[in-house]
Amino acid sequence: MECTVSWTGASGTRSGMGFVAETGSGHVLMMDGAVDEAQPANGGQNLAPRPMETVLAGAGGCTAYDVVLILKRGRHDVRACSVRLTSERAATEPKVFTKIHLHFTVTGRAIAPAAVERAIAMSHEKYCSATIMLAKTAEITTSFDVREA
C-alpha cells in the first residue's frame, strides 16, 4: 500500500495548510487545517477534513466494512450500517487519540443483536487493522442499535 501526500498551499500562493493525498488505488483525498485567527500562517482554510479526522473516518470505514461483510457472510439481511465515532485526544503533543467510542446502527430484517455484537467483536479483535492499531494508544469502546427494516 502506498500514498503520496502533497501540500497544495492556498490559491497558488503556497500559503495555507491544504494537502492532497493520492492513494495507491488511484483515489484523491483532500485535507486542510482549521482557520487560526491568532496565527494565520499556521492555519488552514477549513476547506476539507483535518488529517486526524481522516484517521478517525478511516477507522470507522474499516470496522463498518468488516461488520457488514461478517453479517452478510452469516446470511443476515443487512440493509444499512452506520457507525458514529467520538473521540478524545491527549492535551499535549503528540495529541494522540486516548479514547474512541464507536456506536453502530445496523438496519436489516430479523438480525439478532447477538450477531451484530459478534461481528463488532470480530472486527475489533481480528480484522480491523485501523482500530487494532489505534487501540495501542486509545481505549476503544463500542455500542450498537439494531433496527428493523
VONUGU-753114 format. One record per residue (C-alpha): z, y, x. Coordinates in nm, 3 decimals. Layout:
% residues N
<site><z>Z</z><y>Y</y><x>X</x></site>
...
% end
This chain:
% residues 149
<site><z>0.000</z><y>0.000</y><x>0.000</x></site>
<site><z>-0.080</z><y>0.345</y><x>0.126</x></site>
<site><z>-0.078</z><y>0.705</y><x>0.010</x></site>
<site><z>-0.179</z><y>1.040</y><x>0.158</x></site>
<site><z>0.019</z><y>1.350</y><x>0.060</x></site>
<site><z>-0.133</z><y>1.691</y><x>0.135</x></site>
<site><z>0.009</z><y>2.039</y><x>0.095</x></site>
<site><z>-0.205</z><y>2.241</y><x>-0.145</x></site>
<site><z>-0.050</z><y>2.583</y><x>-0.099</x></site>
<site><z>-0.097</z><y>2.823</y><x>-0.388</x></site>
<site><z>-0.433</z><y>2.966</y><x>-0.492</x></site>
<site><z>-0.577</z><y>2.925</y><x>-0.144</x></site>
<site><z>-0.313</z><y>3.146</y><x>0.016</x></site>
<site><z>-0.131</z><y>2.847</y><x>0.172</x></site>
<site><z>0.198</z><y>2.966</y><x>0.025</x></site>
<site><z>0.398</z><y>2.778</y><x>-0.231</x></site>
<site><z>0.519</z><y>2.421</y><x>-0.228</x></site>
<site><z>0.249</z><y>2.226</y><x>-0.412</x></site>
<site><z>0.140</z><y>1.883</y><x>-0.290</x></site>
<site><z>-0.121</z><y>1.631</y><x>-0.399</x></site>
<site><z>-0.076</z><y>1.259</y><x>-0.340</x></site>
<site><z>-0.385</z><y>1.042</y><x>-0.319</x></site>
<site><z>-0.288</z><y>0.679</y><x>-0.371</x></site>
<site><z>-0.447</z><y>0.374</y><x>-0.217</x></site>
<site><z>-0.562</z><y>0.272</y><x>-0.564</x></site>
<site><z>-0.765</z><y>0.593</y><x>-0.592</x></site>
<site><z>-0.539</z><y>0.798</y><x>-0.818</x></site>
<site><z>-0.410</z><y>1.151</y><x>-0.773</x></site>
<site><z>-0.058</z><y>1.277</y><x>-0.843</x></site>
<site><z>0.040</z><y>1.642</y><x>-0.824</x></site>
<site><z>0.389</z><y>1.756</y><x>-0.718</x></site>
<site><z>0.543</z><y>2.102</y><x>-0.692</x></site>
<site><z>0.877</z><y>2.270</y><x>-0.634</x></site>
<site><z>1.081</z><y>2.487</y><x>-0.864</x></site>
<site><z>1.038</z><y>2.863</y><x>-0.858</x></site>
<site><z>1.305</z><y>3.000</y><x>-0.623</x></site>
<site><z>1.364</z><y>3.368</y><x>-0.703</x></site>
<site><z>1.619</z><y>3.402</y><x>-0.421</x></site>
<site><z>1.386</z><y>3.258</y><x>-0.155</x></site>
<site><z>1.025</z><y>3.281</y><x>-0.281</x></site>
<site><z>0.883</z><y>3.132</y><x>0.040</x></site>
<site><z>1.084</z><y>2.814</y><x>-0.018</x></site>
<site><z>0.997</z><y>2.774</y><x>-0.383</x></site>
<site><z>0.707</z><y>2.633</y><x>-0.575</x></site>
<site><z>0.526</z><y>2.749</y><x>-0.884</x></site>
<site><z>0.663</z><y>2.488</y><x>-1.125</x></site>
<site><z>0.311</z><y>2.354</y><x>-1.186</x></site>
<site><z>0.393</z><y>1.983</y><x>-1.152</x></site>
<site><z>0.688</z><y>1.741</y><x>-1.128</x></site>
<site><z>0.929</z><y>1.766</y><x>-0.837</x></site>
<site><z>0.896</z><y>1.489</y><x>-0.577</x></site>
<site><z>1.232</z><y>1.337</y><x>-0.674</x></site>
<site><z>1.127</z><y>1.343</y><x>-1.040</x></site>
<site><z>0.827</z><y>1.132</y><x>-0.942</x></site>
<site><z>1.060</z><y>0.885</y><x>-0.770</x></site>
<site><z>1.263</z><y>0.859</y><x>-1.092</x></site>
<site><z>0.946</z><y>0.827</y><x>-1.303</x></site>
<site><z>0.816</z><y>0.557</y><x>-1.069</x></site>
<site><z>1.137</z><y>0.359</y><x>-1.112</x></site>
<site><z>1.105</z><y>0.390</y><x>-1.489</x></site>
<site><z>0.744</z><y>0.278</y><x>-1.483</x></site>
<site><z>0.823</z><y>-0.015</y><x>-1.255</x></site>
<site><z>1.102</z><y>-0.152</y><x>-1.471</x></site>
<site><z>0.930</z><y>-0.082</y><x>-1.806</x></site>
<site><z>0.626</z><y>-0.273</y><x>-1.676</x></site>
<site><z>0.849</z><y>-0.568</y><x>-1.593</x></site>
<site><z>1.031</z><y>-0.565</y><x>-1.926</x></site>
<site><z>0.708</z><y>-0.561</y><x>-2.129</x></site>
<site><z>0.549</z><y>-0.831</y><x>-1.913</x></site>
<site><z>0.856</z><y>-1.057</y><x>-1.931</x></site>
<site><z>0.880</z><y>-1.018</y><x>-2.309</x></site>
<site><z>0.507</z><y>-1.079</y><x>-2.358</x></site>
<site><z>0.518</z><y>-1.390</y><x>-2.138</x></site>
<site><z>0.802</z><y>-1.509</y><x>-2.360</x></site>
<site><z>0.563</z><y>-1.466</y><x>-2.654</x></site>
<site><z>0.764</z><y>-1.184</y><x>-2.810</x></site>
<site><z>0.572</z><y>-0.944</y><x>-3.036</x></site>
<site><z>0.629</z><y>-0.622</y><x>-2.837</x></site>
<site><z>0.470</z><y>-0.315</y><x>-2.994</x></site>
<site><z>0.625</z><y>-0.035</y><x>-2.783</x></site>
<site><z>0.863</z><y>0.016</y><x>-2.495</x></site>
<site><z>1.005</z><y>0.334</y><x>-2.350</x></site>
<site><z>1.281</z><y>0.399</y><x>-2.101</x></site>
<site><z>1.475</z><y>0.724</y><x>-2.069</x></site>
<site><z>1.621</z><y>0.779</y><x>-1.724</x></site>
<site><z>1.910</z><y>1.012</y><x>-1.650</x></site>
<site><z>2.044</z><y>1.062</y><x>-1.302</x></site>
<site><z>2.296</z><y>1.230</y><x>-1.078</x></site>
<site><z>2.232</z><y>1.329</y><x>-0.718</x></site>
<site><z>2.459</z><y>1.392</y><x>-0.422</x></site>
<site><z>2.580</z><y>1.752</y><x>-0.394</x></site>
<site><z>2.488</z><y>1.780</y><x>-0.026</x></site>
<site><z>2.181</z><y>1.691</y><x>0.180</x></site>
<site><z>2.032</z><y>1.442</y><x>0.166</x></site>
<site><z>2.058</z><y>1.471</y><x>-0.212</x></site>
<site><z>2.004</z><y>1.103</y><x>-0.284</x></site>
<site><z>2.045</z><y>0.959</y><x>-0.630</x></site>
<site><z>2.405</z><y>0.847</y><x>-0.679</x></site>
<site><z>2.381</z><y>0.735</y><x>-1.043</x></site>
<site><z>2.083</z><y>0.635</y><x>-1.255</x></site>
<site><z>2.108</z><y>0.525</y><x>-1.616</x></site>
<site><z>1.810</z><y>0.365</y><x>-1.790</x></site>
<site><z>1.804</z><y>0.344</y><x>-2.168</x></site>
<site><z>1.528</z><y>0.119</y><x>-2.301</x></site>
<site><z>1.389</z><y>0.137</y><x>-2.653</x></site>
<site><z>1.187</z><y>-0.174</y><x>-2.737</x></site>
<site><z>0.996</z><y>-0.191</y><x>-3.064</x></site>
<site><z>0.847</z><y>-0.511</y><x>-3.200</x></site>
<site><z>0.865</z><y>-0.778</y><x>-3.461</x></site>
<site><z>1.167</z><y>-1.009</y><x>-3.463</x></site>
<site><z>1.264</z><y>-0.951</y><x>-3.100</x></site>
<site><z>1.612</z><y>-1.084</y><x>-3.029</x></site>
<site><z>1.838</z><y>-0.839</y><x>-2.843</x></site>
<site><z>1.926</z><y>-1.123</y><x>-2.603</x></site>
<site><z>1.560</z><y>-1.146</y><x>-2.499</x></site>
<site><z>1.550</z><y>-0.773</y><x>-2.418</x></site>
<site><z>1.879</z><y>-0.793</y><x>-2.230</x></site>
<site><z>1.745</z><y>-1.086</y><x>-2.025</x></site>
<site><z>1.417</z><y>-0.906</y><x>-1.948</x></site>
<site><z>1.604</z><y>-0.596</y><x>-1.829</x></site>
<site><z>1.837</z><y>-0.806</y><x>-1.613</x></site>
<site><z>1.545</z><y>-0.998</y><x>-1.459</x></site>
<site><z>1.369</z><y>-0.672</y><x>-1.378</x></site>
<site><z>1.673</z><y>-0.525</y><x>-1.204</x></site>
<site><z>1.782</z><y>-0.841</y><x>-1.026</x></site>
<site><z>1.447</z><y>-0.980</y><x>-0.914</x></site>
<site><z>1.126</z><y>-0.792</y><x>-0.990</x></site>
<site><z>1.152</z><y>-0.412</y><x>-0.991</x></site>
<site><z>1.121</z><y>-0.305</y><x>-0.629</x></site>
<site><z>1.193</z><y>0.058</y><x>-0.717</x></site>
<site><z>1.527</z><y>0.010</y><x>-0.893</x></site>
<site><z>1.637</z><y>-0.256</y><x>-0.646</x></site>
<site><z>1.566</z><y>-0.013</y><x>-0.362</x></site>
<site><z>1.737</z><y>0.280</y><x>-0.539</x></site>
<site><z>2.041</z><y>0.062</y><x>-0.605</x></site>
<site><z>2.113</z><y>0.086</y><x>-0.231</x></site>
<site><z>2.240</z><y>0.442</y><x>-0.287</x></site>
<site><z>2.281</z><y>0.473</y><x>-0.664</x></site>
<site><z>2.486</z><y>0.299</y><x>-0.927</x></site>
<site><z>2.225</z><y>0.167</y><x>-1.172</x></site>
<site><z>2.330</z><y>0.116</y><x>-1.534</x></site>
<site><z>2.125</z><y>0.015</y><x>-1.838</x></site>
<site><z>2.144</z><y>0.013</y><x>-2.214</x></site>
<site><z>1.890</z><y>-0.064</y><x>-2.485</x></site>
<site><z>1.795</z><y>-0.049</y><x>-2.850</x></site>
<site><z>1.568</z><y>-0.291</y><x>-3.028</x></site>
<site><z>1.371</z><y>-0.151</y><x>-3.322</x></site>
<site><z>1.180</z><y>-0.347</y><x>-3.582</x></site>
<site><z>0.812</z><y>-0.256</y><x>-3.608</x></site>
% end
